[in-house]
Amino acid sequence: MPIINSYLQREILLPFFYALVVLVFIFLLGQLFKIVNMVVSEGVRIWDVMRLVFALVPQILTMALPISFFFAVLVGLGRMVGDGEVVALKAAGVSPYAISKPVLHLAVACSIAALLVSAWLAPWGMRQVRQVTFEILQEKVTLALRSRALNLAFPGMAIYMGKIDRESGRVAEVFIEDRRHGEHPQTITALEGVIISDLNSSTLLLQLEEGTIHEYDSRAEGYRVTDFSQYRINFDISTLLGEEGHVKLRNKALSNAALLRKIALKKGRGENSIGAQSTFYERFTQPFSCLAFALLGLALALVPVRSGARFQGFVFGLFFLLVYYLSGMVSEYLAEWQPSLAIFFFCLPNLIFLLLGAFLLSMKQREVEFPFGSWSRILTVVKIRCSFLFSSQP
């Protein structure tokens, strides 16, 4: 039996790694256009892009690991069914329950790996994404500002600087025309200033020193002059990369301890904390979908060749995969509707699919066939009727 267990695990591990690589690549394709645009149009360095891609991988793995394992079970066991190896195992007295043991061992290992990625590596990766993005934006701000030239890189602002020190960020002889406030345009002059970056708030600002603000109020037709010793102007750095808003520290980038503190703080203030709660619960529930997919994949893969339903079993597997992730979205809405039961709603998809997989596997243990044949007959009848209708038209 140990030899059989090792053989079954090898048959699953190889397609698992293949599927994992393919899925990670497919998910990265969604970011490919932005990445190419950053390199070609925005002049971002290849090294920074590679750091950004590497930081995105842990977040992608949170979804790719369970899906890859599900496909690996379908493909690995499906190959054994097609070659008659499962029939030989049954003839030797190996039941579907016995076949499921080594698969469940792999599912537990996959769940633990997914849990480590989801709870620790993925938040770290999101923090790295934020940091790298902020560094890119910061560099683009300093490169966008040219000395002794009129800078129009920022919408609503015209900036002139006599001197710019790229190393220290010090600037001198500053003139700014700021029309971002609509009916209150400002003209700002200063002897010197410094560009300051704040990673915690993801902002870049220009701190001016020893200057004057000329402001015109078009409604009241008034004019005001204000002298200052220090004055700060925030840069809309998100416009440089075409983003919709500033780079912010979101819940997905927070560590588990920081999320718990945020939840406790919001509850103490009487505020809605369901966003942080949903992120925290999702981290610790989604990885265990590997167990549900293991049972479900076993039941769908162990379909006899004589039934001609192995292809239908694979299609049903895709259908169940879609339903699972749709149910996860429903769980989020239910958690917002009833926050006190949020942990139950996030555990519900795993529980439902575990019970479904166990029920279907018990059918295989009792040699009860799935009704794939009925579905095939229904589809055949529909095809015949449709072909008859089209052929009968003049």
Rosetta blueprint (number, residue, H / E / L):
1 M L
2 P H
3 I H
4 I H
5 N H
6 S H
7 Y H
8 L H
9 Q H
10 R H
11 E H
12 I H
13 L H
14 L H
15 P H
16 F H
17 F H
18 Y H
19 A H
20 L H
21 V H
22 V H
23 L H
24 V H
25 F H
26 I H
27 F H
28 L H
29 L H
30 G L
31 Q L
32 L H
33 F H
34 K H
35 I H
36 V H
37 N H
38 M H
39 V H
40 V H
41 S L
42 E L
43 G L
44 V L
45 R L
46 I H
47 W H
48 D H
49 V H
50 M H
51 R H
52 L H
53 V H
54 F H
55 A H
56 L H
57 V H
58 P H
59 Q H
60 I H
61 L H
62 T H
63 M H
64 A H
65 L H
66 P H
67 I H
68 S H
69 F H
70 F H
71 F H
72 A H
73 V H
74 L H
75 V H
76 G H
77 L H
78 G H
79 R H
80 M H
81 V H
82 G H
83 D L
84 G L
85 E H
86 V H
87 V H
88 A H
89 L H
90 K H
91 A H
92 A L
93 G L
94 V L
95 S L
96 P H
97 Y H
98 A H
99 I H
100 S H
101 K H
102 P H
103 V H
104 L H
105 H H
106 L H
107 A H
108 V H
109 A H
110 C H
111 S H
112 I H
113 A H
114 A H
115 L H
116 L H
117 V H
118 S H
119 A H
120 W H
121 L H
122 A H
123 P H
124 W H
125 G H
126 M H
127 R H
128 Q H
129 V H
130 R H
131 Q H
132 V H
133 T H
134 F H
135 E H
136 I H
137 L H
138 Q H
139 E H
140 K H
141 V H
142 T H
143 L H
144 A H
145 L L
146 R L
147 S E
148 R L
149 A L
150 L E
151 N E
152 L L
153 A L
154 F L
155 P L
156 G L
157 M E
158 A E
159 I E
160 Y E
161 M E
162 G E
163 K E
164 I E
165 D L
166 R L
167 E L
168 S L
169 G L
170 R E
171 V E
172 A E
173 E E
174 V E
175 F E
176 I E
177 E E
178 D E
179 R L
180 R L
181 H L
182 G L
183 E L
184 H L
185 P L
186 Q E
187 T E
188 I E
189 T E
190 A E
191 L E
192 E E
193 G E
194 V E
195 I E
196 I E
197 S E
198 D E
199 L L
200 N L
201 S L
202 S L
203 T E
204 L E
205 L E
206 L E
207 Q E
208 L E
209 E E
210 E E
211 G E
212 T E
213 I E
214 H E
215 E E
216 Y E
217 D E
218 S L
219 R L
220 A L
221 E L
222 G E
223 Y E
224 R E
225 V E
226 T E
227 D E
228 F E
229 S E
230 Q E
231 Y E
232 R E
233 I E
234 N E
235 F L
236 D L
237 I H
238 S H
239 T H
240 L H
241 L L
242 G L
243 E L
244 E L
245 G L
246 H L
247 V L
248 K L
249 L L
250 R L
251 N H
252 K H
253 A H
254 L L
255 S L
256 N H
257 A H
258 A H
259 L H
260 L H
261 R H
262 K H
263 I H
264 A H
265 L H
266 K H
267 K H
268 G H
269 R H
270 G L
271 E L
272 N L
273 S L
274 I H
275 G H
276 A H
277 Q H
278 S H
279 T H
280 F H
281 Y H
282 E H
283 R H
284 F H
285 T H
286 Q H
287 P H
288 F H
289 S H
290 C H
291 L H
292 A H
293 F H
294 A H
295 L H
296 L H
297 G H
298 L H
299 A H
300 L H
301 A H
302 L L
303 V L
304 P L
305 V H
306 R H
307 S H
308 G L
309 A L
310 R H
311 F H
312 Q H
313 G H
314 F H
315 V H
316 F H
317 G H
318 L H
319 F H
320 F H
321 L H
322 L H
323 V H
324 Y H
325 Y H
326 L H
327 S H
328 G H
329 M H
330 V H
331 S H
332 E H
333 Y H
334 L H
335 A H
336 E H
337 W H
338 Q L
339 P H
340 S H
341 L H
342 A H
343 I H
344 F H
345 F H
346 F H
347 C H
348 L H
349 P H
350 N H
351 L H
352 I H
353 F H
354 L H
355 L H
356 L H
357 G H
358 A H
359 F H
360 L H
361 L H
362 S H
363 M H
364 K H
365 Q H
366 R L
367 E L
368 V L
369 E L
370 F L
371 P L
372 F H
373 G H
374 S H
375 W H
376 S H
377 R H
378 I H
379 L H
380 T H
381 V H
382 V H
383 K H
384 I H
385 R H
386 C H
387 S H
388 F H
389 L H
390 F H
391 S H
392 S H
393 Q L
394 P L
